[in-house]
């Protein structure tokens, strides 16, 4: 969650959500660099999985 949220809020916001006592813990241990190509791949897989789930529910 911290990695995905790093472009959506500040480290302090994410620290608060995760209930860490130190922002360093959040930034250094939980937030990792996620290249754009990986983000696109994860998004594509998510779309495939949710599409398949929606199709199964319709049948």
PASEBA-1860 file (N, C-alpha, C; in nm, 3 decimals):
! residues 59
1> XXXXXXXX> 0.083/-0.118/0.000/0.000/0.000/0.000/0.087/0.124/0.000 ~ 0.193/0.124/0.079/0.280/0.242/0.088/0.345/0.273/-0.045 ~ 0.390/0.170/-0.115/0.453/0.191/-0.246/0.354/0.251/-0.344 ~ 0.234/0.198/-0.349/0.133/0.248/-0.444/0.085/0.388/-0.407 ~ 0.087/0.423/-0.280/0.034/0.553/-0.234/0.137/0.665/-0.238 ~ 0.261/0.634/-0.267/0.365/0.736/-0.255/0.345/0.856/-0.347 ~ 0.271/0.842/-0.455/0.243/0.956/-0.543/0.107/1.017/-0.516 ~ 0.038/0.968/-0.415/-0.097/1.016/-0.384/-0.103/1.101/-0.259
9> XXXXXXXX> 0.002/1.098/-0.179/0.004/1.175/-0.055/0.146/1.189/-0.007 ~ 0.162/1.258/0.103/0.295/1.278/0.159/0.337/1.156/0.241 ~ 0.465/1.148/0.273/0.514/1.040/0.359/0.442/1.046/0.493 ~ 0.416/1.166/0.542/0.344/1.181/0.670/0.203/1.125/0.661 ~ 0.136/1.144/0.547/0.001/1.089/0.528/0.006/0.937/0.534 ~ 0.102/0.879/0.463/0.114/0.733/0.459/0.156/0.679/0.596 ~ 0.248/0.749/0.660/0.290/0.711/0.796/0.170/0.707/0.889 ~ 0.086/0.806/0.882/-0.033/0.812/0.967/-0.127/0.696/0.939
17> XXXXXXXX> -0.149/0.667/0.811/-0.239/0.559/0.773/-0.187/0.424/0.822 ~ -0.055/0.404/0.811/0.005/0.277/0.854/0.033/0.272/1.004 ~ 0.014/0.385/1.070/0.032/0.396/1.215/0.176/0.370/1.258 ~ 0.270/0.416/1.176/0.411/0.407/1.213/0.446/0.525/1.302 ~ 0.532/0.503/1.397/0.572/0.612/1.486/0.676/0.702/1.421 ~ 0.748/0.651/1.321/0.852/0.730/1.256/0.832/0.730/1.104 ~ 0.841/0.848/1.045/0.829/0.859/0.899/0.942/0.786/0.829 ~ 1.060/0.779/0.893/1.172/0.706/0.834/1.138/0.559/0.813
25> XXXXXXXX> 1.065/0.501/0.904/1.024/0.360/0.890/0.938/0.345/0.767 ~ 0.844/0.434/0.751/0.753/0.429/0.635/0.831/0.445/0.505 ~ 0.913/0.548/0.498/0.985/0.579/0.374/1.092/0.476/0.340 ~ 1.167/0.432/0.439/1.282/0.344/0.412/1.247/0.197/0.405 ~ 1.144/0.155/0.474/1.112/0.013/0.481/0.989/-0.026/0.398 ~ 0.895/0.063/0.383/0.767/0.027/0.321/0.743/0.090/0.185 ~ 0.811/0.198/0.153/0.794/0.264/0.024/0.913/0.228/-0.065 ~ 0.884/0.162/-0.175/0.988/0.121/-0.268/0.964/0.188/-0.403
33> XXXXXXXX> 1.072/0.205/-0.480/1.058/0.259/-0.613/0.985/0.158/-0.700 ~ 0.889/0.205/-0.775/0.811/0.118/-0.862/0.817/0.176/-1.003 ~ 0.899/0.116/-1.091/0.912/0.170/-1.227/0.778/0.172/-1.300 ~ 0.765/0.265/-1.393/0.641/0.281/-1.469/0.603/0.152/-1.541 ~ 0.703/0.079/-1.594/0.672/-0.046/-1.665/0.609/-0.149/-1.572 ~ 0.652/-0.152/-1.448/0.594/-0.246/-1.351/0.451/-0.202/-1.316 ~ 0.431/-0.073/-1.300/0.297/-0.022/-1.272/0.201/-0.058/-1.385 ~ 0.246/-0.045/-1.509/0.161/-0.079/-1.623/0.130/-0.228/-1.625
41> XXXXXXXX> 0.230/-0.311/-1.596/0.210/-0.455/-1.595/0.109/-0.494/-1.486 ~ 0.124/-0.439/-1.368/0.031/-0.469/-1.259/-0.110/-0.423/-1.295 ~ -0.121/-0.306/-1.355/-0.252/-0.256/-1.398/-0.316/-0.346/-1.502 ~ -0.237/-0.396/-1.594/-0.289/-0.486/-1.698/-0.337/-0.617/-1.638 ~ -0.260/-0.673/-1.547/-0.300/-0.798/-1.482/-0.427/-0.777/-1.400 ~ -0.434/-0.665/-1.329/-0.553/-0.635/-1.250/-0.676/-0.626/-1.341 ~ -0.661/-0.558/-1.455/-0.772/-0.545/-1.549/-0.816/-0.682/-1.601 ~ -0.720/-0.769/-1.630/-0.754/-0.903/-1.678/-0.828/-0.982/-1.570
49> XXXXXXXX> -0.779/-0.975/-1.447/-0.841/-1.050/-1.338/-0.982/-1.000/-1.307 ~ -0.998/-0.868/-1.304/-1.131/-0.815/-1.272/-1.228/-0.837/-1.387 ~ -1.177/-0.836/-1.510/-1.262/-0.864/-1.625/-1.309/-1.010/-1.623 ~ -1.219/-1.100/-1.590/-1.255/-1.242/-1.582/-1.356/-1.265/-1.470 ~ -1.338/-1.199/-1.358/-1.431/-1.214/-1.246/-1.569/-1.162/-1.283 ~ -1.573/-1.049/-1.353/-1.700/-0.991/-1.395/-1.770/-1.083/-1.493 ~ -1.696/-1.144/-1.585/-1.754/-1.236/-1.683/-1.809/-1.361/-1.613 ~ -1.740/-1.410/-1.512/-1.787/-1.529/-1.439/-1.915/-1.499/-1.363
57> XXX> -1.926/-1.378/-1.308/-2.046/-1.341/-1.233/-2.165/-1.327/-1.326 ~ -2.143/-1.291/-1.450/-2.251/-1.272/-1.546/-2.310/-1.404/-1.594 ~ -2.234/-1.512/-1.580/-2.283/-1.642/-1.629/-2.351/-1.721/-1.521
END
